[in-house]
Amino acid sequence: MISLGLLIALLAVFIFPERFGPGLPQNSNRKHDDARTTVFSWAGAVQAASPAVVNIHIAKEVLLEHHPLQKDPLFQPFADDPILAPEIQSQTSLGSGVIMSSRGYILTNNHVITDARQIEVLLADGRHFEARVIGADPETDLAVLKIEADDLPGLVFANSTTVQIGDIVLAIGNPFGIGQTVTQGIISATGRHELGLTTFENYIQTDAAINPGSSGGALINTRGELVGINTAIFSQSGGSQGIGFAIPVNLANNVMSQIIKHGQVIRGWLGIEAIALSAALLRDNALQPGEGILITAVTKGSPAALAGFKTGDILLKIDDRPIKNPAHALTLIANSRPGTLLTLAGLRDGIPIKATAEVSLRPIKASP
């Protein structure tokens, strides 16, 4: 009798659930409340920025050597032998770029267009244009291209000095030539330097996937503003491993402006090479870590040489600004206009020295 009563009670619950509390979930024809969980999307940012990101197709000619001793002088008498003669072969490569101006200026990486015989730019709207190189700056790995086109899409520049670690960013490029692609990540670090990638390094690090073909593409924020130019990755496999680097837009825009105006980037030069001070030198000279640099070479006839500086000197200050490390000194010198007089202070064999040097124009691929 008890079992029969329980069975009747269960049937009643299923047949008349509204009389016995909420019960089991029921199908309902009632309309859902419009106040639903917010769906986050960066589609607006991508739609604002992606038209200004272009695909770049490069045609170049490379010299293929058929023998490992091709350049050996002993083999020169046989250079005309068709079996040993080097072969010129055409190759193509891919990259990305960003339209920086309605006048048709496009910024990309120098390594994307190095040795290019022909450069073709494909816009997001399907148009193709042949591009010419306005100039390049190997020391930041940037290059400026120009296309003759109308109705070019624009892009808003962010202030890259205000970006913060943890900010969400999107990388737009043409990885592996499959077409325009967007990846998401955060800013992992700022001011990365001493990576050995270029002379002047001040990279934004991100874990947004950057792959071969994405070089020269855009790193944007969630408002669709340009934060940086995607440049390099740290990878043991050749693909993205969550460590990518972008050149801050402030630096990139300055380099582009100087290339357009002067044909090159105007930087100061003193003609010294330097390294960080060893623990022994810090101790012997009563200095703290991050205080001064050791001059390891002085170019003959350079401003530093004319000012009397020698290999082995310790440089402590430039115009009363304490030197933190070699990269800091390089930046201070490079940011000084040619013709500027700089007061250099340091130590020689523990004795204070001071001299004035007139800054020269930095040769391409020179020492500080």
GUZAMI-753417 format. One record per residue (C-alpha): residue in three letters; x, y, z; residue number from 1. Coordinates in steps of 0.001 Angstrom, whole numbers, plus 500000, padded with zeros to 6 digits. Layout:
# GUZAMI-753417
DRENNU    aa        X        Y        Z     i
DRENNU   ALA        X        Y        Z   NUM
...
END
This chain:
# GUZAMI-753417
DRENNU    aa        X        Y        Z     i
DRENNU   MET   500000   500000   500000     1
DRENNU   ILE   502859   502373   500774     2
DRENNU   SER   504468   501640   497397     3
DRENNU   LEU   501183   502249   495598     4
DRENNU   GLY   500791   505596   497424     5
DRENNU   LEU   504304   506750   496419     6
DRENNU   LEU   503655   505839   492811     7
DRENNU   ILE   500417   507842   492758     8
DRENNU   ALA   502224   510836   494335     9
DRENNU   LEU   504998   510783   491703    10
DRENNU   LEU   502473   510626   488880    11
DRENNU   ALA   500660   513611   490351    12
DRENNU   VAL   503894   515644   490449    13
DRENNU   PHE   504614   514993   486776    14
DRENNU   ILE   501017   515598   485644    15
DRENNU   PHE   500392   518745   487773    16
DRENNU   PRO   503906   520225   488435    17
DRENNU   GLU   502595   523761   489038    18
DRENNU   ARG   500725   522498   492140    19
DRENNU   PHE   503777   520936   493750    20
DRENNU   GLY   506499   523647   493445    21
DRENNU   PRO   509067   524198   490700    22
DRENNU   GLY   509717   520479   490186    23
DRENNU   LEU   511712   519378   487101    24
DRENNU   PRO   512716   521757   484250    25
DRENNU   GLN   509786   522220   481900    26
DRENNU   ASN   509576   523324   478305    27
DRENNU   SER   507960   526719   478059    28
DRENNU   ASN   506676   528866   475242    29
DRENNU   ARG   507249   532036   477250    30
DRENNU   LYS   509668   534526   475692    31
DRENNU   HIS   513064   534823   477333    32
DRENNU   ASP   513996   538056   479059    33
DRENNU   ASP   516005   540321   476744    34
DRENNU   ALA   518519   540942   479543    35
DRENNU   ARG   520853   538082   478673    36
DRENNU   THR   524487   537419   479466    37
DRENNU   THR   526627   539909   477534    38
DRENNU   VAL   528515   538400   474591    39
DRENNU   PHE   531905   540082   474241    40
DRENNU   SER   533163   540645   470717    41
DRENNU   TRP   535953   542687   469175    42
DRENNU   ALA   534266   542692   465771    43
DRENNU   GLY   533916   546484   465824    44
DRENNU   ALA   537640   546974   466431    45
DRENNU   VAL   538548   544537   463661    46
DRENNU   GLN   536116   546149   461216    47
DRENNU   ALA   537655   549548   461957    48
DRENNU   ALA   541274   548463   461528    49
DRENNU   SER   541415   545503   459136    50
DRENNU   PRO   540789   547466   455896    51
DRENNU   ALA   544094   549290   456520    52
DRENNU   VAL   546091   546051   456845    53
DRENNU   VAL   547471   544808   453513    54
DRENNU   ASN   549049   541647   452180    55
DRENNU   ILE   552466   542078   450567    56
DRENNU   HIS   553790   539762   447849    57
DRENNU   ILE   557521   539925   447162    58
DRENNU   ALA   559410   538687   444102    59
DRENNU   LYS   563177   538421   444451    60
DRENNU   GLU   566120   536740   442763    61
DRENNU   VAL   568536   534596   444732    62
DRENNU   LEU   571918   533167   443770    63
DRENNU   LEU   572102   529399   444160    64
DRENNU   GLU   575594   527950   444474    65
DRENNU   HIS   576074   524405   443263    66
DRENNU   HIS   579239   523747   445230    67
DRENNU   PRO   580167   524611   448841    68
DRENNU   LEU   583578   525874   447652    69
DRENNU   GLN   582042   528106   444981    70
DRENNU   LYS   583652   531232   446482    71
DRENNU   ASP   587024   529622   447110    72
DRENNU   PRO   589720   531433   445027    73
DRENNU   LEU   591147   528051   443985    74
DRENNU   PHE   587897   527347   442139    75
DRENNU   GLN   587853   530646   440212    76
DRENNU   PRO   589539   529163   437105    77
DRENNU   PHE   586547   526845   436843    78
DRENNU   ALA   583948   529567   437439    79
DRENNU   ASP   582758   529431   433830    80
DRENNU   ASP   582075   525738   433998    81
DRENNU   PRO   578267   525416   433611    82
DRENNU   ILE   578242   522651   436181    83
DRENNU   LEU   579841   524876   438832    84
DRENNU   ALA   578409   528253   437764    85
DRENNU   PRO   575883   529709   440244    86
DRENNU   GLU   572255   529797   439172    87
DRENNU   ILE   569908   532761   439566    88
DRENNU   GLN   566491   531643   440726    89
DRENNU   SER   563309   533641   441254    90
DRENNU   GLN   561577   533281   444603    91
DRENNU   THR   558458   534755   446155    92
DRENNU   SER   557696   535552   449765    93
DRENNU   LEU   554826   536998   451744    94
DRENNU   GLY   554358   539607   454419    95
DRENNU   SER   551944   542191   455751    96
DRENNU   GLY   551808   545965   455980    97
DRENNU   VAL   549753   548821   457394    98
DRENNU   ILE   548397   551803   455457    99
DRENNU   MET   549622   554762   457508   100
DRENNU   SER   548467   557632   455301   101
DRENNU   SER   545766   558420   452756   102
DRENNU   ARG   548653   559487   450490   103
DRENNU   GLY   549500   555816   450003   104
DRENNU   TYR   552351   555319   452493   105
DRENNU   ILE   552558   551797   453875   106
DRENNU   LEU   554704   550654   456785   107
DRENNU   THR   556139   547149   456920   108
DRENNU   ASN   559255   545389   458171   109
DRENNU   ASN   562570   545850   456427   110
DRENNU   HIS   563172   542097   456434   111
DRENNU   VAL   559934   541630   454483   112
DRENNU   ILE   561131   543642   451471   113
DRENNU   THR   564920   543072   451588   114
DRENNU   ASP   566326   542321   448100   115
DRENNU   ALA   562864   542634   446557   116
DRENNU   ARG   562770   542915   442771   117
DRENNU   GLN   559036   543569   442701   118
DRENNU   ILE   556536   544351   445445   119
DRENNU   GLU   552789   543917   445044   120
DRENNU   VAL   550287   545109   447639   121
DRENNU   LEU   546859   543506   447989   122
DRENNU   LEU   544246   545597   449801   123
DRENNU   ALA   541471   544117   451900   124
DRENNU   ASP   538931   545254   449284   125
DRENNU   GLY   540643   543130   446625   126
DRENNU   ARG   542575   545855   444785   127
DRENNU   HIS   546175   545185   443700   128
DRENNU   PHE   548926   547802   443406   129
DRENNU   GLU   552607   547737   442626   130
DRENNU   ALA   554590   549429   445398   131
DRENNU   ARG   557907   551237   445412   132
DRENNU   VAL   560303   551488   448335   133
DRENNU   ILE   560610   555004   449764   134
DRENNU   GLY   563264   553999   452280   135
DRENNU   ALA   564197   551563   455008   136
DRENNU   ASP   565724   551587   458470   137
DRENNU   PRO   567444   548258   459197   138
DRENNU   GLU   568239   549391   462740   139
DRENNU   THR   564552   549241   463683   140
DRENNU   ASP   563583   546745   460946   141
DRENNU   LEU   561095   549147   459345   142
DRENNU   ALA   560496   550073   455716   143
DRENNU   VAL   558205   552561   454000   144
DRENNU   LEU   556393   551689   450760   145
DRENNU   LYS   554265   553883   448496   146
DRENNU   ILE   551318   552982   446277   147
DRENNU   GLU   549383   555241   443952   148
DRENNU   ALA   545777   554698   444991   149
DRENNU   ASP   542624   556604   445901   150
DRENNU   ASP   540031   556005   448600   151
DRENNU   LEU   542474   554344   450961   152
DRENNU   PRO   541152   553305   454383   153
DRENNU   GLY   542410   555164   457430   154
DRENNU   LEU   543568   554013   460813   155
DRENNU   VAL   543618   555753   464199   156
DRENNU   PHE   546943   555684   466059   157
DRENNU   ALA   547021   554893   469765   158
DRENNU   ASN   549587   556469   472086   159
DRENNU   SER   551876   553506   472625   160
DRENNU   THR   553403   555054   475752   161
DRENNU   THR   550083   554535   477555   162
DRENNU   VAL   549695   550805   476866   163
DRENNU   GLN   549799   548611   479950   164
DRENNU   ILE   550677   545032   480669   165
DRENNU   GLY   547426   543080   480610   166
DRENNU   ASP   545724   545205   477922   167
DRENNU   ILE   543866   543114   475347   168
DRENNU   VAL   545330   543396   471844   169
DRENNU   LEU   544593   541881   468435   170
DRENNU   ALA   547166   540989   465788   171
DRENNU   ILE   546093   541298   462145   172
DRENNU   GLY   548214   539888   459338   173
DRENNU   ASN   548610   537314   456592   174
DRENNU   PRO   550112   534230   458286   175
DRENNU   PHE   551494   531594   455920   176
DRENNU   GLY   549751   533405   453053   177
DRENNU   ILE   546316   532001   453931   178
DRENNU   GLY   544668   535440   453981   179
DRENNU   GLN   543948   538122   456518   180
DRENNU   THR   543743   536630   460007   181
DRENNU   VAL   543023   538040   463462   182
DRENNU   THR   544416   536634   466705   183
DRENNU   GLN   543823   537786   470265   184
DRENNU   GLY   546143   538148   473234   185
DRENNU   ILE   547312   540570   475868   186
DRENNU   ILE   550304   542843   476220   187
DRENNU   SER   552771   540637   478067   188
DRENNU   ALA   555533   543225   478539   189
DRENNU   THR   556671   546633   477324   190
DRENNU   GLY   560092   548119   476649   191
DRENNU   ARG   561714   544803   475732   192
DRENNU   HIS   565325   545337   474602   193
DRENNU   GLU   568668   543554   474364   194
DRENNU   LEU   567003   540759   472403   195
DRENNU   GLY   569555   540904   469605   196
DRENNU   LEU   566904   541514   466946   197
DRENNU   THR   567801   545080   465934   198
DRENNU   THR   570027   547939   467085   199
DRENNU   PHE   567207   550025   468560   200
DRENNU   GLU   564834   547828   470532   201
DRENNU   ASN   561817   548964   472526   202
DRENNU   TYR   559379   546174   471806   203
DRENNU   ILE   555856   545517   472983   204
DRENNU   GLN   555616   541816   473836   205
DRENNU   THR   552335   539982   473268   206
DRENNU   ASP   550998   536454   473333   207
DRENNU   ALA   548683   537145   470372   208
DRENNU   ALA   549750   534625   467737   209
DRENNU   ILE   552188   536100   465181   210
DRENNU   ASN   553358   533694   462491   211
DRENNU   PRO   555483   533860   459313   212
DRENNU   GLY   553688   536167   456886   213
DRENNU   SER   552274   538298   459705   214
DRENNU   SER   555422   540447   459882   215
DRENNU   GLY   554584   544075   459189   216
DRENNU   GLY   550944   543639   460204   217
DRENNU   ALA   548997   545586   462801   218
DRENNU   LEU   548737   545174   466549   219
DRENNU   ILE   545573   546996   467627   220
DRENNU   ASN   543685   547617   470849   221
DRENNU   THR   540011   546868   471475   222
DRENNU   ARG   539045   550282   470062   223
DRENNU   GLY   540619   549413   466726   224
DRENNU   GLU   543555   551813   467224   225
DRENNU   LEU   547038   550934   466004   226
DRENNU   VAL   549336   550059   468911   227
DRENNU   GLY   552314   548603   467050   228
DRENNU   ILE   553785   546927   463969   229
DRENNU   ASN   554138   543152   464393   230
DRENNU   THR   557781   542284   463796   231
DRENNU   ALA   559177   539106   465308   232
DRENNU   ILE   558528   536006   467374   233
DRENNU   PHE   560553   533936   469779   234
DRENNU   SER   560111   530377   468622   235
DRENNU   GLN   561927   527050   468626   236
DRENNU   SER   559519   525560   466112   237
DRENNU   GLY   559163   528419   463621   238
DRENNU   GLY   555530   528997   464619   239
DRENNU   SER   553918   531064   467350   240
DRENNU   GLN   554734   530002   470900   241
DRENNU   GLY   553051   532912   472633   242
DRENNU   ILE   556022   535293   472557   243
DRENNU   GLY   555708   537912   469842   244
DRENNU   PHE   557147   541395   469493   245
DRENNU   ALA   555758   544581   467957   246
DRENNU   ILE   557388   547960   467348   247
DRENNU   PRO   555426   550659   469251   248
DRENNU   VAL   553416   552887   466915   249
DRENNU   ASN   555015   556073   468290   250
DRENNU   LEU   558472   554836   467291   251
DRENNU   ALA   557254   553419   463984   252
DRENNU   ASN   555483   556634   463008   253
DRENNU   ASN   558558   558713   463846   254
DRENNU   VAL   560797   556470   461736   255
DRENNU   MET   558349   556656   458835   256
DRENNU   SER   558116   560451   459023   257
DRENNU   GLN   561902   560825   458957   258
DRENNU   ILE   562314   558406   456052   259
DRENNU   ILE   559711   560316   454031   260
DRENNU   LYS   561286   563684   454880   261
DRENNU   HIS   565013   562886   454855   262
DRENNU   GLY   565331   559537   453098   263
DRENNU   GLN   566754   558081   456314   264
DRENNU   VAL   566375   558356   460080   265
DRENNU   ILE   568455   561186   461547   266
DRENNU   ARG   570296   559950   464638   267
DRENNU   GLY   573239   561143   466660   268
DRENNU   TRP   576555   559264   466814   269
DRENNU   LEU   579682   559435   468967   270
DRENNU   GLY   581547   556364   467733   271
DRENNU   ILE   581855   554214   470840   272
DRENNU   GLU   581041   550606   471669   273
DRENNU   ALA   580252   549686   475247   274
DRENNU   ILE   579161   546905   477575   275
DRENNU   ALA   577761   546741   481092   276
DRENNU   LEU   580254   546978   483947   277
DRENNU   SER   581398   543718   485486   278
DRENNU   ALA   581022   543034   489193   279
DRENNU   ALA   584755   543536   489632   280
DRENNU   LEU   584730   546968   487949   281
DRENNU   LEU   581713   548019   489976   282
DRENNU   ARG   583506   547030   493185   283
DRENNU   ASP   586844   548589   492236   284
DRENNU   ASN   585217   551916   491315   285
DRENNU   ALA   582698   551990   494188   286
DRENNU   LEU   579763   551914   491755   287
DRENNU   GLN   576348   550272   491974   288
DRENNU   PRO   574778   547936   489361   289
DRENNU   GLY   573151   549988   486607   290
DRENNU   GLU   575603   552823   487113   291
DRENNU   GLY   577824   553493   484089   292
DRENNU   ILE   579128   551505   481101   293
DRENNU   LEU   582563   550305   479949   294
DRENNU   ILE   583825   551644   476610   295
DRENNU   THR   585209   548685   474642   296
DRENNU   ALA   586011   550453   471348   297
DRENNU   VAL   586336   553994   470003   298
DRENNU   THR   586116   554609   466253   299
DRENNU   LYS   589132   556459   464902   300
DRENNU   GLY   588309   560093   464078   301
DRENNU   SER   584885   559856   465733   302
DRENNU   PRO   583470   562554   468052   303
DRENNU   ALA   584344   560421   471097   304
DRENNU   ALA   587915   559960   469873   305
DRENNU   LEU   588297   563687   469198   306
DRENNU   ALA   587002   564344   472723   307
DRENNU   GLY   589811   562174   474107   308
DRENNU   PHE   587912   559059   475182   309
DRENNU   LYS   589707   555706   474987   310
DRENNU   THR   588985   552016   475242   311
DRENNU   GLY   588735   551058   478921   312
DRENNU   ASP   587186   554331   480052   313
DRENNU   ILE   583992   554182   482109   314
DRENNU   LEU   581210   556486   480928   315
DRENNU   LEU   578957   557614   483780   316
DRENNU   LYS   576945   560576   482511   317
DRENNU   ILE   575843   562284   479314   318
DRENNU   ASP   574860   565915   479903   319
DRENNU   ASP   574503   565169   483637   320
DRENNU   ARG   572111   562283   482924   321
DRENNU   PRO   573330   559083   484642   322
DRENNU   ILE   573907   556162   482259   323
DRENNU   LYS   572050   552990   483254   324
DRENNU   ASN   573220   550529   480596   325
DRENNU   PRO   574562   550435   477000   326
DRENNU   ALA   571052   550571   475506   327
DRENNU   HIS   570270   553681   477555   328
DRENNU   ALA   573449   555393   476354   329
DRENNU   LEU   572698   554419   472751   330
DRENNU   THR   569245   555966   472980   331
DRENNU   LEU   570467   559203   474570   332
DRENNU   ILE   573124   559636   471903   333
DRENNU   ALA   570851   558661   468993   334
DRENNU   ASN   568180   561120   470138   335
DRENNU   SER   570700   563985   470032   336
DRENNU   ARG   570662   565996   466804   337
DRENNU   PRO   573903   566096   464793   338
DRENNU   GLY   575846   569218   465742   339
DRENNU   THR   574720   569076   469374   340
DRENNU   LEU   577442   569407   472018   341
DRENNU   LEU   577284   566736   474704   342
DRENNU   THR   579209   566776   477971   343
DRENNU   LEU   580562   563316   478763   344
DRENNU   ALA   581692   562425   482268   345
DRENNU   GLY   583362   559238   483427   346
DRENNU   LEU   586361   557531   484995   347
DRENNU   ARG   589805   556525   483713   348
DRENNU   ASP   591747   554291   486057   349
DRENNU   GLY   589540   555546   488870   350
DRENNU   ILE   590208   559218   488104   351
DRENNU   PRO   587258   561443   487022   352
DRENNU   ILE   587372   562681   483417   353
DRENNU   LYS   585085   565048   481549   354
DRENNU   ALA   585001   566286   477940   355
DRENNU   THR   582676   567796   475346   356
DRENNU   ALA   581885   565963   472100   357
DRENNU   GLU   580049   567266   469041   358
DRENNU   VAL   577464   564747   467862   359
DRENNU   SER   577778   563505   464261   360
DRENNU   LEU   575192   561945   461963   361
DRENNU   ARG   574974   558261   462731   362
DRENNU   PRO   576066   556079   459809   363
DRENNU   ILE   573737   553202   459009   364
DRENNU   LYS   574672   550100   461029   365
DRENNU   ALA   577212   552011   463087   366
DRENNU   SER   578227   551717   466709   367
DRENNU   PRO   576935   554383   469166   368
END
